[in-house]
Amino acid sequence: MEYAVFRLAMRSLVFLVAFALCVSHLVRKRDFIDAVFRSPDEVRKSFSGRNDVLFLRVLNIVPMVVAVATAGFLVTVLLDVPRIIDGDYLSIEGVAVGRAHGGADVPSERRGVSVRDDETGEVVDLTVFSGYVDDGERLVAEYLPHTGYGAIVERG
């Protein structure tokens, strides 16, 4: 589970840098952000040169969307931080639904695995770092509830 938490931290760091860059761009370009919400005629009066109004709007909407998406991911990570600190991971025992054979058969390969819980019958989607996982394989896994990052504790 430590490796999964490490990989989640590295991914979160990349998303945090992307979020910071988007927000800093939006703060520096306040005039361009205003251009998104003003009429095209007002924008043409404000900006001279070869800048197209549509190009300006797209150029400024993209960082806004990226900032919102990265903030959404970072919030899910922050919701899992108390469980990471306490080491209080959720556990599931069940059967793998589908197979995960993409990439190399190495323990550090990231895989999306669905596990049907034996107790509730609920299917839980997990992101684990492991070798190949076959359909119908029995798994015991620990995972974080909000991000779905986890580790296979036992196979068979």
Rosetta silent file (secondary structure, phi, psi, omega in degrees, C-alpha in Angstrom):
SEQUENCE: MEYAVFRLAMRSLVFLVAFALCVSHLVRKRDFIDAVFRSPDEVRKSFSGRNDVLFLRVLNIVPMVVAVATAGFLVTVLLDVPRIIDGDYLSIEGVAVGRAHGGADVPSERRGVSVRDDETGEVVDLTVFSGYVDDGERLVAEYLPHTGYGAIVERG
SCORE:     score description
SCORE:     0.000 S_00000001
   1 L     0.000  -27.003 -179.589    0.000    0.000    0.000 S_00000001
   2 H   -62.865  -37.916  179.732    2.957    2.308    0.582 S_00000001
   3 H   -66.039  -40.462  178.843    3.841    2.209   -3.119 S_00000001
   4 H   -64.195  -40.750  178.379    0.278    3.136   -4.097 S_00000001
   5 H   -66.058  -40.121  177.159    0.311    6.049   -1.654 S_00000001
   6 H   -60.778  -46.559 -179.901    3.689    7.165   -3.031 S_00000001
   7 H   -64.881  -36.933  176.443    2.380    7.086   -6.612 S_00000001
   8 H   -64.423  -40.556  178.500   -0.758    8.966   -5.531 S_00000001
   9 H   -64.288  -41.939  179.462    1.430   11.618   -3.884 S_00000001
  10 H   -65.482  -41.697  178.688    3.541   12.010   -7.031 S_00000001
  11 H   -65.736  -39.613  178.821    0.448   12.302   -9.217 S_00000001
  12 H   -64.310  -37.609  178.411   -1.063   14.817   -6.800 S_00000001
  13 H   -63.218  -42.092  177.474    2.115   16.871   -6.924 S_00000001
  14 H   -63.457  -43.294  178.948    1.916   17.045  -10.724 S_00000001
  15 H   -66.289  -35.311  178.024   -1.745   18.056  -10.534 S_00000001
  16 H   -65.849  -41.164  176.917   -0.918   20.672   -7.887 S_00000001
  17 H   -64.099  -43.110  178.389    1.748   22.210  -10.141 S_00000001
  18 H   -62.525  -41.636  178.546   -0.720   22.238  -13.061 S_00000001
  19 H   -62.589  -45.588 -179.912   -3.345   23.869  -10.855 S_00000001
  20 H   -62.515  -41.561  178.967   -0.874   26.516   -9.663 S_00000001
  21 H   -64.777  -41.746  179.337    0.220   27.284  -13.227 S_00000001
  22 H   -64.763  -45.004 -179.162   -3.374   27.633  -14.427 S_00000001
  23 H   -65.796  -41.775  179.238   -4.352   29.891  -11.545 S_00000001
  24 H   -64.780  -37.213  176.532   -1.229   32.050  -11.942 S_00000001
  25 H   -63.312  -44.152 -178.453   -1.941   32.384  -15.672 S_00000001
  26 H   -67.066  -34.648  178.876   -5.528   33.396  -14.964 S_00000001
  27 H   -70.542  -41.715  179.954   -4.457   35.933  -12.343 S_00000001
  28 H   -67.997  -29.087 -174.766   -1.828   37.484  -14.631 S_00000001
  29 L  -107.456   46.609 -178.461   -4.257   37.662  -17.536 S_00000001
  30 H   -56.873  -37.721  179.670   -7.232   39.290  -15.823 S_00000001
  31 H   -62.674  -38.308  179.606   -7.986   41.377  -18.907 S_00000001
  32 H   -68.931  -34.964  178.215   -8.204   38.224  -21.001 S_00000001
  33 H   -65.669  -41.071  176.077  -10.576   36.609  -18.494 S_00000001
  34 H   -59.661  -31.994 -178.939  -12.818   39.638  -18.729 S_00000001
  35 H   -65.172  -24.739  178.873  -12.781   39.130  -22.493 S_00000001
  36 H   -67.069  -34.500 -172.963  -14.503   35.778  -22.045 S_00000001
  37 H  -100.482   -5.960  179.262  -17.544   37.440  -20.498 S_00000001
  38 L   -93.890  165.298  179.149  -17.746   40.632  -22.559 S_00000001
  39 L   -71.617  153.679 -179.639  -19.369   41.063  -25.957 S_00000001
  40 H   -58.366  -33.127 -179.625  -17.166   40.583  -29.062 S_00000001
  41 H   -66.827  -41.301  178.054  -17.516   44.265  -30.002 S_00000001
  42 H   -65.940  -36.490 -179.844  -16.144   45.418  -26.644 S_00000001
  43 H   -66.817  -41.005  179.998  -13.290   42.946  -26.930 S_00000001
  44 H   -62.372  -34.019  178.530  -12.361   44.229  -30.400 S_00000001
  45 H   -70.057  -35.766 -175.776  -12.163   47.749  -28.977 S_00000001
  46 H   -77.657  -38.037 -174.767   -9.909   46.599  -26.112 S_00000001
  47 L  -112.375  123.285  177.606   -7.516   44.397  -28.065 S_00000001
  48 L  -106.868  167.437  178.892   -5.856   45.560  -31.227 S_00000001
  49 L   102.951 -157.130 -173.299   -3.688   43.590  -33.589 S_00000001
  50 L   -89.851    4.579 -177.265   -4.133   40.130  -35.064 S_00000001
  51 L   -69.226  126.203  178.377   -5.755   38.551  -31.998 S_00000001
  52 L   -87.872  142.118 -177.579   -8.995   36.886  -32.869 S_00000001
  53 H   -63.377  -43.245  179.684  -11.815   37.122  -30.323 S_00000001
  54 H   -62.879  -41.549  178.131  -12.626   33.425  -30.583 S_00000001
  55 H   -61.121  -42.865  177.781   -8.973   32.514  -30.084 S_00000001
  56 H   -60.734  -42.795 -178.701   -8.832   34.707  -26.968 S_00000001
  57 H   -66.151  -45.341  179.085  -11.911   33.080  -25.521 S_00000001
  58 H   -63.956  -42.297 -179.069  -10.690   29.528  -26.142 S_00000001
  59 H   -60.203  -30.023 -178.579   -7.243   30.405  -24.850 S_00000001
  60 H   -96.074  -22.480  177.702   -8.754   31.565  -21.566 S_00000001
  61 H   -75.653  -34.988 -178.821  -11.442   28.942  -21.154 S_00000001
  62 H   -58.828  -50.561  177.998   -8.925   26.067  -21.355 S_00000001
  63 H   -62.902  -31.118  176.953   -6.974   27.086  -18.216 S_00000001
  64 H   -64.106  -45.912  179.819  -10.265   27.605  -16.379 S_00000001
  65 H   -64.454  -43.575  179.229  -11.412   24.082  -17.238 S_00000001
  66 H   -62.966  -40.976  179.214   -8.021   22.602  -16.360 S_00000001
  67 H   -62.988  -41.771  179.432   -8.004   24.451  -13.022 S_00000001
  68 H   -67.274  -42.000 -179.786  -11.464   23.118  -12.131 S_00000001
  69 H   -65.444  -43.697  179.863  -10.571   19.548  -13.155 S_00000001
  70 H   -68.971  -35.577  176.654   -7.311   19.517  -11.221 S_00000001
  71 H   -63.267  -38.251  177.309   -9.026   21.048   -8.190 S_00000001
  72 H   -61.440  -43.298  177.948  -11.579   18.223   -8.319 S_00000001
  73 H   -66.114  -42.730 -178.584   -8.848   15.592   -8.260 S_00000001
  74 H   -64.813  -32.155  176.714   -6.962   17.366   -5.482 S_00000001
  75 H   -65.801  -41.463  178.592  -10.121   17.503   -3.344 S_00000001
  76 H   -64.473  -35.768  177.096  -10.535   13.714   -3.613 S_00000001
  77 H   -66.578  -43.780  179.781   -6.912   13.279   -2.570 S_00000001
  78 H   -62.465  -32.465  177.336   -7.387   15.618    0.392 S_00000001
  79 H   -67.607  -26.120  179.163  -10.410   13.579    1.505 S_00000001
  80 H   -89.161  -11.972 -176.768   -8.166   10.497    1.642 S_00000001
  81 H   -58.309  -43.638  178.272   -5.312   12.170    3.561 S_00000001
  82 H   -59.164  -37.085  177.818   -6.721   11.396    7.052 S_00000001
  83 H   -69.099  -35.711  178.205   -6.930    7.694    6.150 S_00000001
  84 H   -66.369  -44.314 -179.393   -3.367    7.765    4.796 S_00000001
  85 H   -63.093  -43.822 -178.812   -2.060    9.396    7.977 S_00000001
  86 H   -80.293  -14.905 -175.694   -3.897    6.920   10.243 S_00000001
  87 L    70.314   24.406 -175.657   -3.182    3.930    8.001 S_00000001
  88 L   -97.392   75.575 -177.728   -6.921    3.198    8.153 S_00000001
  89 L   -87.493  151.624  173.628   -7.503    1.753    4.678 S_00000001
  90 E   -77.730  151.632 -179.252  -10.705    0.063    3.561 S_00000001
  91 E  -124.156  145.188  178.028  -10.441   -3.621    2.797 S_00000001
  92 E  -138.338  139.987  175.714  -12.287   -5.718    0.252 S_00000001
  93 E  -127.241  126.590 -178.003  -12.305   -9.436   -0.370 S_00000001
  94 E  -179.386 -159.297 -174.569  -13.839  -10.772   -3.519 S_00000001
  95 E  -112.577  136.403  177.569  -13.527  -11.833   -7.116 S_00000001
  96 E   -68.387  133.640  177.375  -12.008   -9.763   -9.926 S_00000001
  97 E  -105.391  118.435 -175.109  -14.544   -8.764  -12.571 S_00000001
  98 L    83.918  179.075 -179.691  -12.906   -8.542  -15.975 S_00000001
  99 L  -127.464  154.301  179.165   -9.219   -8.811  -16.570 S_00000001
 100 E  -125.172   93.224 -176.964   -6.372   -6.317  -16.455 S_00000001
 101 L  -119.188   11.315  179.589   -3.648   -7.418  -18.870 S_00000001
 102 L   -71.315  146.583  178.015   -2.575   -4.083  -20.364 S_00000001
 103 L    77.304 -162.938 -177.674    1.093   -3.219  -20.256 S_00000001
 104 L   -84.174  157.504  178.541    3.868   -5.358  -18.853 S_00000001
 105 L   -89.175   67.600 -179.882    3.413   -8.094  -16.257 S_00000001
 106 L  -127.008  153.097 -176.167    5.406   -6.248  -13.573 S_00000001
 107 L   -66.183  -17.965 -177.529    4.416   -5.260  -10.027 S_00000001
 108 L   -94.228    4.424 -178.891    4.808   -1.518  -10.692 S_00000001
 109 L   -78.900  131.711  179.202    2.313   -1.391  -13.584 S_00000001
 110 E   -79.723  129.652 -178.018   -0.820    0.664  -12.888 S_00000001
 111 E  -133.895  145.221  172.078   -4.015   -1.285  -13.488 S_00000001
 112 E   -96.222  118.045 -176.051   -7.720   -0.606  -13.188 S_00000001
 113 E  -124.294  136.948  173.023   -9.348   -3.568  -11.452 S_00000001
 114 E  -106.326  131.707 -178.118  -12.988   -4.139  -10.536 S_00000001
 115 E  -123.798  127.821  175.747  -13.623   -6.386   -7.535 S_00000001
 116 E   -89.448  118.034 -177.532  -17.023   -7.823   -6.581 S_00000001
 117 E   -67.612  133.530  179.896  -17.260   -7.810   -2.784 S_00000001
 118 L   -67.127  -36.323 -175.602  -18.179  -11.203   -1.277 S_00000001
 119 L   -76.376  -48.206 -173.245  -20.216   -9.676    1.565 S_00000001
 120 L  -102.256  -19.887 -175.946  -22.267   -7.022   -0.226 S_00000001
 121 L    80.391    0.575  179.976  -22.046   -8.033   -3.888 S_00000001
 122 L   -74.666  142.242  177.121  -21.037   -4.459   -4.705 S_00000001
 123 E   -96.319  124.201 -178.922  -18.459   -3.916   -7.458 S_00000001
 124 E  -112.677  127.770  177.655  -15.617   -1.592   -6.422 S_00000001
 125 E   -90.390  127.228 -177.705  -13.285   -0.062   -9.014 S_00000001
 126 E  -124.485  152.788  169.335   -9.683    0.150   -7.835 S_00000001
 127 E  -110.428  112.513 -177.366   -6.420    1.476   -9.195 S_00000001
 128 E  -123.054  162.949  176.959   -3.700   -0.949   -8.142 S_00000001
 129 E  -116.002  104.383 -175.788   -0.060   -1.477   -9.007 S_00000001
 130 L  -160.629  179.428  173.344    0.458   -5.144   -9.746 S_00000001
 131 L   -75.075 -167.126 -178.622    1.049   -7.801  -12.353 S_00000001
 132 L   -58.140  145.537  174.612   -1.733   -9.199  -14.523 S_00000001
 133 E  -123.310  125.320 -178.189   -5.137   -9.763  -12.923 S_00000001
 134 L   -95.227  155.284  175.848   -7.395  -12.423  -14.448 S_00000001
 135 L   -63.783  131.531  178.639  -11.186  -12.543  -14.548 S_00000001
 136 L    86.418   -0.643  179.742  -12.513  -14.555  -11.614 S_00000001
 137 L   -73.760  134.355  178.302   -9.288  -14.341   -9.603 S_00000001
 138 E   -77.580  132.037 -177.688   -9.853  -14.077   -5.828 S_00000001
 139 E  -133.742  145.631  165.441   -8.335  -10.932   -4.368 S_00000001
 140 E  -119.175  124.174 -175.122   -7.966   -9.283   -0.990 S_00000001
 141 E  -135.265  149.952  169.880   -7.160   -5.605   -1.399 S_00000001
 142 E  -107.714  143.401 -178.330   -6.755   -2.479    0.699 S_00000001
 143 E  -154.012  165.369  175.317   -7.795    0.828   -0.858 S_00000001
 144 L   -96.348  133.102 -170.355   -8.595    4.474   -0.303 S_00000001
 145 L   -69.289  -33.697 -173.999  -12.312    5.224   -0.698 S_00000001
 146 L   -87.029  -40.475 -179.776  -12.237    8.533   -2.571 S_00000001
 147 L   -90.678  -24.064 -178.375   -9.406    8.061   -5.058 S_00000001
 148 L    81.187    4.145  177.538   -9.727    4.291   -5.404 S_00000001
 149 E   -72.100  138.098 -178.995   -5.957    3.803   -5.124 S_00000001
 150 E  -160.043 -171.997 -179.573   -5.064    0.525   -3.456 S_00000001
 151 E  -142.196  141.874  175.570   -2.897   -2.521   -3.207 S_00000001
 152 E   -81.222  120.127 -177.750   -3.565   -6.214   -3.625 S_00000001
 153 E   -87.897  -38.742 -176.253   -2.744   -7.820   -0.283 S_00000001
 154 E  -147.756  142.424  176.861   -3.466  -11.423   -1.174 S_00000001
 155 E  -119.458  153.443  172.088   -4.229  -13.411   -4.312 S_00000001
 156 L   114.786    0.000    0.000   -5.742  -16.804   -4.751 S_00000001
